[in-house]
């Protein structure tokens, strides 16, 4: 008897300069969700998003916010095949620090993606143009990332909680000081 496997949920968030159709991205991510048996979320990259131990985040760096320095990458070479990128498919300097073995590189050692535990972060704005190159490179990155994913999140989640607690306490103290100053300045 054949058992069918349920594919976990896939959420694709779109943004104004995302040119690859959502359905194409969803098809690529279906492979990832099926292989890992984890839900997948796809959207633009923002710093310090945090971690979630029960899902996978696929993030594309975009130049829309102007947060990072953009550089032009004309071509990507994989297995001696050259993929020509459009002028919109820029590489962004997002400053991720992961070990070398957690990077997905092309034949010329260009970083195509960083795998940070359960996050796949792509510094090339592959989705900025609806072309075969962007789709092929996204599929390549997803396929290669599967073996690099790591769901041992205990240490990262503790760090994340401590950081959030510290930020909350700092905001609370600022709010109390501001309230005291406001009360002191009230006329009686």
Long-range contacts (C-beta under 8 A, 24 or more apart in sequence): 5-34, 5-37, 7-33, 7-34, 8-33, 8-37, 8-38, 8-39, 8-40, 9-33, 9-39, 9-40, 10-39, 10-40, 10-41, 10-42, 11-39, 11-40, 11-41, 11-42, 12-42, 12-43, 13-41, 13-42, 13-43, 13-44, 15-43, 15-44, 15-62, 15-64, 16-64, 17-62, 17-63, 17-64, 17-88, 17-125, 17-127, 17-128, 18-60, 18-127, 18-128, 19-88, 19-127, 19-128, 19-129, 19-130, 19-134, 20-126, 20-127, 20-129, 20-130, 20-134, 20-135, 20-138, 21-130, 24-135, 25-127, 25-138, 28-135, 28-138, 28-139, 28-142, 29-58, 29-142, 31-139, 31-142, 31-143, 32-56, 32-58, 32-142, 32-145, 32-146, 35-146, 36-146, 36-149, 38-118, 38-151, 45-94, 45-121, 45-122, 47-94, 49-119, 50-160, 51-117, 51-118, 51-119, 51-153, 51-156, 51-157, 51-160, 52-118, 52-153, 53-118, 53-151, 53-153, 53-157, 54-151, 55-118, 56-118, 56-119, 56-120, 56-149, 57-118, 57-119, 57-120, 58-119, 58-120, 58-122, 58-142, 59-119, 59-120, 59-121, 59-122, 60-122, 60-125, 60-126, 60-127, 61-92, 61-94, 61-121, 61-122, 61-123, 61-124, 61-125, 62-92, 62-125, 62-128, 63-90, 63-92, 63-125, 63-128, 68-92, 68-93, 68-94, 68-95, 69-93, 73-110, 73-124, 76-106, 76-110, 76-112, 76-124, 76-133, 76-137, 77-106, 77-107, 77-108, 78-106, 78-107, 78-137, 78-140, 79-107, 80-107, 83-133, 83-136, 83-137, 84-133, 85-124, 85-129, 85-133, 85-134, 86-128, 86-129, 86-131, 86-133, 88-125, 88-128, 88-129, 89-124, 89-125, 89-126, 89-128, 89-129, 89-131, 89-133, 89-134, 90-124, 90-125, 90-128, 91-123, 91-124, 91-125, 92-123, 92-124, 92-125, 93-123, 94-121, 94-123, 96-121, 96-123, 101-148, 102-148, 104-140, 104-141, 104-144, 104-145, 104-148, 112-137, 112-140, 112-141, 113-141, 113-144, 113-145, 115-145, 115-148, 115-149, 115-150, 117-149, 117-150, 117-151, 117-152, 117-153, 117-156, 118-149, 118-150, 118-151, 118-153, 120-145, 120-149
